Amino acid sequence: MAQRVDRKPAPGSSHDRPRRGRQVRVTAASTRRLRFTQVVLGLVLLVVAFSGGRAWEGLAGLLAQSLGFVLVVWATLWRMWSSLFIAGRKDLEIVDQGPYARCRHPLYLGSVVAAIGIGLTTRSVLVTVALPATIGAALLLAIRLEEATLAACHGDRWRHYCRRVPPLLPRLGALALPARREVDLPVFRKAFLDAASVLGLWLLVLLLDALRIQLGWPVYLQMP
């Protein structure tokens, strides 16, 4: 079923300026969130490289890293699939097909699942709890800002969508997929690379953990 897109105000009109102002604030907040996430992940890599005392060792550690791999792969594929529906359309229309028929922010759900997977890969209980909690808190702030913008842009249609679809935890049920979907390839390419970079991060965590053990790097803190 074709989606109806709200008529856009004429550029430069009095109705267009508040909308552009809200979009600018969302973009600025997204940039800050990205930088914050990069700092957090950088700290995780440092912790993996220069800390000891893992809670999960031996078979338990192998199982934790295997489960982490499964979650990271799932999150990567989920984010790629979600990007097929939202790439190039964010803030322009209400996307309610595919994963967006099950939750309003499937990309953010993928990010939280990936954070759990990365945490498990470190074999540290503390990191496994702290990393998704930190990423999740940042995403909840982003959801509040983005949804306020969408409500201002789309009004009752957005509020009706919110009543039908939960924000983050997806509702169960079969998906009704469209037969065709136009994709903005340059935007999807960026989304694809962002999603694939999670796998690269998983590999880096695994490599640093192995090098720390094999090369006997100095340990500056215990991270159970």
Secondary structure, DSSP 8 states (H G I E B T S, - for coil): ----------TTSTTHHHHHHHHHHHHHHHHHHHHHHHHHHHHHHHHHHHEE--SS-HHHHHHHHHHHHHHHHHHHHHHHHHHHHHTTTTTTS---SGGGGT-S-HHHHHHHHHHHHHHHHTT-HHHHHHHHHHHHHHHHHHHHHHHHHHHHHHTHHHHHHHHHS-SSS---S-----S-----HHHHHHHHHHHHHHHHHHHHHHHHHHHHHHHT----EE--
